[in-house]
Amino acid sequence: MAYLAIPLKVVKTGLAREDNIKHSIDEALSMLLTTPRYNSIGDAKYGFVFNNMRFEIFDEHEGVIYNSGDTLYENGLRDLYSKKISGSSKNMNTFAAELKEAVRSYEKRLEDVAVTMTYIREERLVYITIKGVIISTKEAYLYKSTLRVWK
């Protein structure tokens, strides 16, 4: 089975396809991870909400995003200030749990999804690991990425 390649590319035969399911899922997760939520006209809930906080102040000591004012956010983003940057999707008060829900909603080829996010202060990077099982092949799946933390 062939899957649409991401980013979408038009070739002579139509849209480009990707035969390798792992590579296809990797591309889909990369796009999901780097797209801010409420940024897609086609589906406002698509994306990872962590990216919506890009211009907020990062509290390195507490490992959270600092609420610098009484800003009211549309779409219920206010509760994100209490979420921890580092953590596992087993803890609901983490951005990892938010990412797990996004993956479960938008990557239907995976099951048993688990996410960990680890902030390394000296590197100013968040290491992201997504584990799961590819439904069609029952193979274990592993995706690793990083996000640079703003200042």
N, C-alpha and C positions, 0 to 999 in steps of 0.2 A: 504494500500500500504506500502511496506517495502523499506527502503532506505539503501544504503551501509553505514556501520558503519565506522567512522573515529576515530582513524587510522584504516587502512585496516587490517583485521584479517582473516586468512584462517581457516575455520572450516570444519568439515566432509562434510557438504553439499555445500561447496564453500566459497564464501566471506560472512563474518558476516553481518547481516542486523540489522537495527534499525527501529522499528515500530512507535515510537513517532516522529512526524514531527518536533516539537519544539526542541527536543534533537538533532535530525539530523542536523537541521539548526545551532544550537549552536556549534556543533562539526565542521561543515564546516566553520563557521565564525571564530572560534578559530584558525583553521589552516590557513585561509586566513590572519588573523591579525598578526600571528607570523612568516609568511614566507616572507623573503625579496623579492622584485620584482626582476626579471631577475635571480632568483636562481633555477627555475624549468626548467629542460631540456624539459619537455613535452609542456610547455607554458611559455615563457619568461616573459610575462606580468602578470602572476599570482603572487599574494602576495600584501603586503602593503608597499609602497615605504618608509615610515617612518623608517622601519628597515634597509634600505640601508644606513642610515645616522648614524649608531651606533658608528662609530669611529670619528665622527666629534665633534666639540666643541659646547656645548649647552650654549646659552646665556640666562641665567635665567631672566635678567632684561627686555630684549626685547621680550622674549618668542619665539625666533626663533633659528635656528641652524646657528652658526657663520661660515662664509666662511673664513677659515684660510689661504687660498692661491688661486692661480690661477689654481687650479686643473680643468682639462677638464674631464667631465664625459661622458661616452658613454650613449646612451639611453636617453639623454635629462634631466639629473638629476640636472643640474645647477640651474634652476629656483626654486628649492626646498628651497633655502636659504632665499627666501622672504616670505615663508609660515609661518603662525602663528601656534604654537602648540595648543593653546586653541582657541576654536571657534566652529562654527556650519557649517554644510555642505551648508547652505544658502549663506555663504561667500566663493567665489571661491579661495581666497587667504589663505586657511587653509588646514592643513593636513586632517581635517574632510571631506572636499570636495573630496580629493584624495581617502579617504577610502570609501565614498559613491559611487564613480564611480567604485571602485573595487567590492563592494558588488553588485551593479546593474549588473555588467558584469558577476560575477561568482556565484551569488546566485539567480537563476531565480525563486525560490519559493516565493520570497518576492516582494512586490510592495510598492509604496509610502515610499521609504526608506529615513530616515533622520538620520544624525549622529552628535553627539556632542563629543568634546574632551575638557577636562578641566585639566589643569596642576596645581597641588597643590605643590608649591615650598617646603614647609616644609616637605612634605612626599616624594618628588622626584618621584611622580607617576603621570601618565596621566590617568585620568578616561575616559573611552570610553562608550558611550551609542549609541546603534543602535536600531532605531524603524522602524517598518514597518507593513505591513499587509500580513499574509500568504494567498497566492492566492487561494489555494484549499479549505480553510476553512473560509476565510474572517475574521479570528481572528486577533486581535491586537497582534503584536509580539514585545518583548523587550529583548535585549541582553546587558549585562553589563560586562565590563572587565577592567583591568588595564594594563598598560605597565610601567615598571620601567625605569626612565630616567637615562642615563649614566652621568658620570661626566667628 
